[in-house]
Amino acid sequence: MKRILYGILICSVVGSMVACSNGDYQADPTSPVNGAVNPATPLGGDEFTWSGSEPLSMDVNGKKWVADFASFVLDTSGSNVLTAYKTGSPAVIHMVLRDVWAGNTYPMEWKNYSRRSEWYDSVQGNWIKYTSDMSNSGGVKILVNDTAVIEGKFYFKGVSIDNKTVNISNGYFKVRKY
C-alpha cells in the first residue's frame, strides 16, 4: 500500500512540475496571446513574413504601435542607430545595429551588444528600460542598407533590470539617412 501511495505522490509532483509555466512564452509561437517568438527556435530569414508602416511599426505585447518620427545616426563605432517615438506616447524604441548588411538575418540576444534593441516605457513618470541583450531571443532581418535608407524587420523579448518583460513582434522600419 505504501508503494502505491508513494507512486501516486511522485507522479503528482512530476506532473505538476511538467505543467508549470512562468507565463513569458506560449509553447506555440503562433499563439495570439502575445505574438512572441519561441526563444528555442528563433526565426530564419524566410520567416520574416509580416509588413509594416514607415518609419517604424511593431506590436508591443500584441498591441499595434506606429512611430510618428524615427531618426538615423551612424555612431563612432560604425553602428546604425535608430530611435523612434510616437507623439503623445510615453515610449521610445532605440536600436543599435552594428555590422549589418542587406539580405542577412542577425540575432539580438543575451549580451549581444553589437545588435540590440531597447524599449523604454514610462509608467507614471518612471522610465523602465527593456532590452534584448538581457534576454535570449530576438532577431533582425535587414532588407536595405545603403547610403539613403535602412530598412528591415525585427522582433525581440525585452527584459528589464527587475525582470519584467515586453514582447515586441512584427517590427518593421524604413528610416531615411539624412
Secondary structure as UniProt FT lines:
FT   HELIX           2..18
FT   TURN            29..30
FT   TURN            32..34
FT   TURN            39..40
FT   HELIX           45..47
FT   STRAND          56..60
FT   TURN            61..62
FT   STRAND          63..66
FT   STRAND          69..74
FT   TURN            76..77
FT   STRAND          80..85
FT   TURN            87..88
FT   STRAND          91..97
FT   TURN            102..103
FT   STRAND          105..107
FT   TURN            110..111
FT   STRAND          115..123
FT   TURN            124..125
FT   STRAND          126..131
FT   HELIX           132..134
FT   STRAND          138..145
FT   STRAND          149..159
FT   TURN            161..162
FT   STRAND          165..176
//
